[in-house]
Amino acid sequence: MAPPARTAAGDGAGHLGLFPREDGHAGCSTVKILFLSRWFPYPPDNGARIRVFSILRGLGRKHRVDLISFVEDPPSPESCEVLREFLGEVLTVPYRAFQPGRLTALAGFFSPTPRSLLDTYSQAMADVVTGLAIKEKYDLVVASELDMAPYARLVSNARKVLEELEVTKIARRSLDEPHPLRRLRYRLTWWKLSRYLTRLLEEFDGCTVVSELEREAVMRCAPQLKHMAVIPNGVDLSFYQPADEKEMEPESLIFTGALSYRVNFEGLEFFAREIYPLILAERPGARLYITGKTAPAPMERLNLRDKMVFTGYLADLRPMLRRVCVNVVPLLTGGGTRLKILEGWAAGTPIVSTSRGAEGLSFEDGRHLLIADQPAQFARAVLRIISDPALRASLRENGRALVETHYDWNAIVDRLDDFLLSISSGDSLRR
């Protein structure tokens, strides 16, 4: 068993977990990496954790990788034992969630730094990062997501990479918001973030994004950035086996994702209000399964709740994905790429998605999934799949083939590894 966490005062939040590296760690290799994560990666039960876990597992089998991560709750020793199969040090610091009304957040209106970064800044995290960096002398520091960039900046004499920078969500809100005052607010937020990134990225040797759309958006903020790689999200193909038609429940639909995430709730609300009634008018026996946590989402706003089954959080989605006829992704906002689509393809579940829901992925409409942005169009696409076994089989086969070719985590991590090696071995790319 992994050693228990030692307890110390950490940022006023009650725990700071230290899971020391055992001697003889098998991951020691040519590059010594410090990985900083906003999300504790185990269990890998949401999109951010899945990405971090997959990257750490791949890199940890090639290099010496130490992890310092924020946590909402103290991780179990069993979780850390899993990580320590391929990592060295595993250290955790309590995370303080952003509170817009807090004094530090209000002061952020007058700072060039984004408010959320000011308000959530943790001196405990800064101390752990600097302490370990002095002790270990890393070749490379990887900051996963923008939240971790301030702490990577504290490490001297190491190359720095900002992993999975996402900006399109904020940039798009500044253009798409219909309400004039809110649109002005989002435009000011985007202007401030753009200026901050222009300065920040001068201190990093490289950056990764999940899609070509993200790359273009980042380049508008920091055209001086020389080294950026598109590292998409992926799926563990060994974990998923394609569904069998015999296992399918007729007229069944699934929406995967926690409703506590605003993007998911707004997408489901749109589906329940505009699309689901059209499906039920032709298929009154249809049933929609919704997986993931619901609190604190305003569930009373959802229409037709009696025609929905809320499963709650599921540790393993595979049985549900194999069971249903159609995977619906009616998302209206958000950025990055959708792991829910990659998982659906890997499991062989036919998918209907909005253009926004499938944004950033490489696919052919009608071959790998069906794209529909208008309610009637979306409903017709779902009804087509329900009634057409040949279409289901084609989408199932082609979707699985696509992830095998383009979205296998093993190949994606190899691509990231090549990029990191080029950063660590080359001349400094910073100004």
Secondary structure, 3 states (H helix, E strand, C coil): CCCCCCCCCCCCCCCCCEECCCCCCCCCCCCEEEEEECCCCCCCCCHHHHHHHHHHHHHHCCCEEEEEEEECCCCCHHHHHHHCCCCCCEEEEECCCCCCCCHHHHHHHHCCCCHHHHHHCCHHHHHHHHHHHHHHCCCEEEEECHHHHHHHCCCCCCEEEEECCCCHHHHHHHHHCCCHHHHHHHHHHHHHHHHHHHHHHHHCCEEEECCHHHHHHHHHHCCCCCCEEECCCCECCCCCCCCCHHHCCCCEEEEECCCCCHHHHHHHHHHHHHHHHHHHHHCCCCEEEEECCCCCCCHHHCCCHHHEEEEECCCCCHHHHHHCCEEEECCCCCCCCCHHHHHHHHHCCCEEECCCCCCCCCCCECCCEEECCCHHHHHHHHHHHHHCHHHHHHHHHHHHHHHHHHCEHHHHHHHHHHHHHHHHHCCCCCC
